[in-house]
């Protein structure tokens, strides 16, 4: 066989073997690095808080196993009839923490934790933070308490750190669409989560004045128990305020007696001798009235 034919054939076989080896190694490496996926239940459409899940609301999705939480569901039947308590977006896996306890009914009641109450408060553009509130916001309530007159009025924070669960009839965090379902850009009511005692304070405030919502940072859970501010404090004047367990301060006053006019220390006495009348000035102790018998008076007259 001609060497010119053998040499190219050997070279071709060698290159082919090398290519096969490289390809095999790459395929093996690819199999070792393959991502393991599992199927979990996810929302087929957006689900709003309070919605009861139907079979058509969820679908199974394949997700990387390392990215899946242990609170997910692999069976769609486990979700049917459950109520969501948080906004679930389309394609998002449904977690156990997003659901109300089994057996809970749909609607706003599923969002009220045990021992808490949902109370609605009428608001406007000013008392409702200019329509900037969204479900999930945290607010305080400030009320102006009026006394017998304007000078005794006080503004005080009556309850603190309440969670907004609904603005109008909207319980989801999605932005409202003006005009849809009768919802306006600025809602006229806000529903808050409160204890029974806080709900009583809110109801009393709404009947005795115009309570105002104050938006706070969602991470700020500190309850300060505001002492309130009075009109006198705004004016910079001091007032006497009686506090529980202490007596009000007293102001010492000095009684000023009226000044009496000093009595003159002399008297003019008319003396008649032998038909002639003369006037004689008689010294009298200060403040004493001229009184007594004629003999006493003569005793004060100068002798001739």
VENHU-V114446 format. One line per field, one symbol per residue. ss: DSSP state (H for helix, E for strand, - for the rest). phi: phi as a letter, one per 30 degrees, with the letter a starting at -180 (. if undefined). psi: psi as a letter, one per 30 degrees, with the letter a starting at -180 (. if undefined). Layout:
BEGIN
ss->???
phi->???
psi->???
END
This chain:
BEGIN
ss->--HHHHHHHHHHHHHHHHHHHHHHHHHHHHHH----EEEEEEE---E----E--HHHEEEEEEEHHH--------HHH----EE---E----E--HHHE--------HHHH-----EEEEEE------HHH------EEEEEEEE----HHH-EEEEEEEEEEEEEE--E---------HHH------EEEEEE-HHHHHHHHHHHHH---EEEEE------------EEHHHHH------------------------------EEEEEEEE--EEEEEEEE----------HHHHHH-----
phi->.dddddedddddddddddddddddddddddddcdddcbcbdbddbdcdejdcdcdddbbdbcbeddccddcdbcbdddcdjdcdcbdcdeidddcddccdeejdddjdddccddicbcbcbdbbdddchhicdbejdcbcbcbccccdbddcdbcbdcbbhccdcaciccccddddceidhidcdcdcbbcbcbddddddddddddccabdbdbdbddcccdcciedibcdddddiccbccdcdibcddccdbcdcddddddddcabccdccbhiccbcbdcdbedidddbkdddddddcdddd
psi->kkffeeeeeeeeeeeeeeeeeeeeeeeeeeeegkkkllklklkelkklkfkkklfffllkkklkefgklfglkfkefffkflkkflkjlkfkkkleffkllkfkllaffffjlkfllkkkkklafefghggfklkflkllkkkjjkbelffgkkkkjellhkkkfkjbgkflfkkljkfkhgklejlglkklklleeeeeeeeeeffgaikkkjklkffjgkjfikflkleeeefglkljkklkflkkklkklkkjkkkkkkkkglkkkkkkkhfkklkkkkkkkkfkljlaleeeefffkkk.
END
